[in-house]
């Protein structure tokens, strides 16, 4: 599972560095219907995953289980925030689109590369 997560973050870093794809994806997400769909989808997907991960033994001792637990909790909370405050996501996307793209894309890609490397070297 560590290799799968490492590959995911490695590919995410390359996605963030491709400006055209990332900006078009961010503009697509800024739609009202998409925000509502993401909010409901995050809750439907990640709340059961959180409950499943909590029921597993040794969640805090295995790195990928702990990471998926943190991600699933944060995405469940994000889904609730998207449903309650849909304009907040639009404001955040517009903020990222208004500043220099590479000012936030390069640090984000570097963080993804480091997380990928961390998962790759951990047992």
QUIKA-V388264 format. One record per residue. SS is DSSP state (helix for helix, strand for strand, loop for the rest). PHI is phi as a letter, one per 30 degrees, with the letter a starting at -180 (999 if undefined). NEAR is the number of other C-alpha atoms within 10 Angstrom. Layout:
BEGIN
SS,PHI,NEAR  SS,PHI,NEAR
END
This chain:
BEGIN
loop,999,11  helix,d,17  helix,d,16  helix,d,13  helix,d,17  helix,d,21  helix,d,17  helix,d,15  helix,d,21  helix,d,20  helix,d,15  helix,d,16  helix,d,23  helix,d,16  helix,d,15  helix,d,22  helix,d,19  loop,d,12  helix,d,14  helix,d,10  helix,d,11  helix,d,16  helix,d,16  helix,d,10  helix,d,11  helix,d,15  helix,d,13  helix,d,13  helix,d,18  loop,d,18  loop,d,14  helix,d,14  helix,d,12  helix,d,13  helix,d,21  helix,d,19  helix,d,15  helix,d,19  helix,d,22  helix,d,16  helix,d,15  helix,d,21  helix,d,20  helix,d,13  helix,d,14  helix,c,21  helix,d,20  helix,d,13  helix,d,18  helix,d,19  helix,d,13  helix,d,11  helix,d,18  helix,d,15  helix,d,10  loop,d,10  loop,d,10  loop,h,12  loop,d,16  loop,d,13  loop,c,9  loop,c,11  helix,d,16  helix,d,19  helix,d,19  helix,d,16  helix,d,13  helix,d,17  helix,d,22  helix,d,14  helix,d,15  helix,d,22  helix,d,18  helix,d,16  helix,d,21  helix,d,24  helix,d,16  helix,d,17  helix,d,26  helix,d,18  helix,d,15  helix,d,21  helix,d,16  helix,d,12  loop,b,13  helix,d,20  helix,d,15  helix,d,12  helix,d,18  helix,d,19  helix,d,12  helix,d,12  helix,d,16  helix,d,14  helix,d,11  helix,d,16  helix,d,14  helix,d,9  loop,d,10  loop,e,10  helix,e,15  helix,d,14  helix,d,10  helix,c,14  helix,d,20  helix,d,14  helix,d,14  helix,d,16  helix,d,21  helix,d,16  helix,d,15  helix,d,21  helix,d,21  helix,d,16  helix,d,17  helix,d,23  helix,d,16  helix,d,13  helix,d,20  helix,d,16  helix,d,10  loop,d,10  loop,c,10
END
